[in-house]
Amino acid sequence: METSVTVVDKSKDPDLPLPTDPPTGDTPLPISHALEYLADALAEQGKTAEAGAVFEKLGQSHDRMRAGYWEFRKRQLVA
């Protein structure tokens, strides 16, 4: 069974974003996982204030459904 791969030439369709193009503000991405990873990395480096700010931003704007969880993660940083 053969599989085919389609290669898109950006010069022929300039409306397609390149992987390096930043997503627009209305792009529905699951960025909560990436931000949690960032906060964990900052916490491991001892940058607890920055990590807390990321957790706060998660709870206030990016993942409000789990705002309580992000507040819990933020409080864990000072414990």
Rosetta constraint file for C-alpha pairs under 8 A:
AtomPair CA 8 CA 12 HARMONIC 7.91 0.50
AtomPair CA 8 CA 13 HARMONIC 7.83 0.50
AtomPair CA 9 CA 13 HARMONIC 6.74 0.50
AtomPair CA 10 CA 14 HARMONIC 5.42 0.50
AtomPair CA 10 CA 16 HARMONIC 6.86 0.50
AtomPair CA 10 CA 18 HARMONIC 7.88 0.50
AtomPair CA 17 CA 21 HARMONIC 6.06 0.50
AtomPair CA 23 CA 27 HARMONIC 6.10 0.50
AtomPair CA 30 CA 34 HARMONIC 7.79 0.50
AtomPair CA 31 CA 35 HARMONIC 6.11 0.50
AtomPair CA 31 CA 62 HARMONIC 7.63 0.50
AtomPair CA 32 CA 36 HARMONIC 5.98 0.50
AtomPair CA 32 CA 58 HARMONIC 6.68 0.50
AtomPair CA 32 CA 62 HARMONIC 6.53 0.50
AtomPair CA 32 CA 63 HARMONIC 6.47 0.50
AtomPair CA 33 CA 37 HARMONIC 6.19 0.50
AtomPair CA 34 CA 38 HARMONIC 6.19 0.50
AtomPair CA 35 CA 39 HARMONIC 6.12 0.50
AtomPair CA 35 CA 54 HARMONIC 6.77 0.50
AtomPair CA 35 CA 55 HARMONIC 7.88 0.50
AtomPair CA 35 CA 58 HARMONIC 7.40 0.50
AtomPair CA 36 CA 40 HARMONIC 6.12 0.50
AtomPair CA 36 CA 54 HARMONIC 7.62 0.50
AtomPair CA 36 CA 55 HARMONIC 7.13 0.50
AtomPair CA 37 CA 41 HARMONIC 6.14 0.50
AtomPair CA 38 CA 42 HARMONIC 6.16 0.50
AtomPair CA 38 CA 51 HARMONIC 7.55 0.50
AtomPair CA 38 CA 54 HARMONIC 7.82 0.50
AtomPair CA 39 CA 43 HARMONIC 6.10 0.50
AtomPair CA 39 CA 50 HARMONIC 7.45 0.50
AtomPair CA 39 CA 51 HARMONIC 4.34 0.50
AtomPair CA 39 CA 52 HARMONIC 7.26 0.50
AtomPair CA 39 CA 54 HARMONIC 5.84 0.50
AtomPair CA 39 CA 55 HARMONIC 6.73 0.50
AtomPair CA 40 CA 44 HARMONIC 6.21 0.50
AtomPair CA 40 CA 51 HARMONIC 6.89 0.50
AtomPair CA 41 CA 45 HARMONIC 6.38 0.50
AtomPair CA 42 CA 46 HARMONIC 6.44 0.50
AtomPair CA 42 CA 47 HARMONIC 5.13 0.50
AtomPair CA 42 CA 48 HARMONIC 6.65 0.50
AtomPair CA 42 CA 50 HARMONIC 6.76 0.50
AtomPair CA 42 CA 51 HARMONIC 5.39 0.50
AtomPair CA 43 CA 47 HARMONIC 5.27 0.50
AtomPair CA 43 CA 48 HARMONIC 5.03 0.50
AtomPair CA 43 CA 50 HARMONIC 7.97 0.50
AtomPair CA 43 CA 51 HARMONIC 5.65 0.50
AtomPair CA 43 CA 77 HARMONIC 7.31 0.50
AtomPair CA 47 CA 51 HARMONIC 6.29 0.50
AtomPair CA 48 CA 52 HARMONIC 5.90 0.50
AtomPair CA 48 CA 77 HARMONIC 6.24 0.50
AtomPair CA 48 CA 78 HARMONIC 7.78 0.50
AtomPair CA 49 CA 53 HARMONIC 6.28 0.50
AtomPair CA 50 CA 54 HARMONIC 6.40 0.50
AtomPair CA 51 CA 55 HARMONIC 6.34 0.50
AtomPair CA 51 CA 74 HARMONIC 7.63 0.50
AtomPair CA 52 CA 56 HARMONIC 6.07 0.50
AtomPair CA 52 CA 74 HARMONIC 5.05 0.50
AtomPair CA 52 CA 77 HARMONIC 7.19 0.50
AtomPair CA 53 CA 57 HARMONIC 6.12 0.50
AtomPair CA 54 CA 58 HARMONIC 6.17 0.50
AtomPair CA 55 CA 59 HARMONIC 6.37 0.50
AtomPair CA 55 CA 70 HARMONIC 5.38 0.50
AtomPair CA 55 CA 71 HARMONIC 6.92 0.50
AtomPair CA 55 CA 73 HARMONIC 6.94 0.50
AtomPair CA 55 CA 74 HARMONIC 5.82 0.50
AtomPair CA 56 CA 60 HARMONIC 6.13 0.50
AtomPair CA 56 CA 70 HARMONIC 6.69 0.50
AtomPair CA 56 CA 71 HARMONIC 6.72 0.50
AtomPair CA 56 CA 74 HARMONIC 7.10 0.50
AtomPair CA 57 CA 61 HARMONIC 5.78 0.50
AtomPair CA 57 CA 62 HARMONIC 6.72 0.50
AtomPair CA 58 CA 62 HARMONIC 4.77 0.50
AtomPair CA 58 CA 63 HARMONIC 5.26 0.50
AtomPair CA 58 CA 64 HARMONIC 7.00 0.50
AtomPair CA 58 CA 67 HARMONIC 7.29 0.50
AtomPair CA 58 CA 70 HARMONIC 6.66 0.50
AtomPair CA 59 CA 63 HARMONIC 5.44 0.50
AtomPair CA 59 CA 64 HARMONIC 4.88 0.50
AtomPair CA 59 CA 65 HARMONIC 7.70 0.50
AtomPair CA 59 CA 66 HARMONIC 6.52 0.50
AtomPair CA 59 CA 67 HARMONIC 4.01 0.50
AtomPair CA 59 CA 68 HARMONIC 7.29 0.50
AtomPair CA 59 CA 69 HARMONIC 7.91 0.50
AtomPair CA 59 CA 70 HARMONIC 5.47 0.50
AtomPair CA 59 CA 71 HARMONIC 6.92 0.50
AtomPair CA 60 CA 64 HARMONIC 5.69 0.50
AtomPair CA 60 CA 67 HARMONIC 6.78 0.50
AtomPair CA 63 CA 67 HARMONIC 6.63 0.50
AtomPair CA 66 CA 70 HARMONIC 6.43 0.50
AtomPair CA 67 CA 71 HARMONIC 6.17 0.50
AtomPair CA 68 CA 72 HARMONIC 6.18 0.50
AtomPair CA 69 CA 73 HARMONIC 6.23 0.50
AtomPair CA 70 CA 74 HARMONIC 6.12 0.50
AtomPair CA 71 CA 75 HARMONIC 6.20 0.50
AtomPair CA 72 CA 76 HARMONIC 6.23 0.50
AtomPair CA 73 CA 77 HARMONIC 6.82 0.50
AtomPair CA 74 CA 78 HARMONIC 7.68 0.50
AtomPair CA 75 CA 79 HARMONIC 6.67 0.50
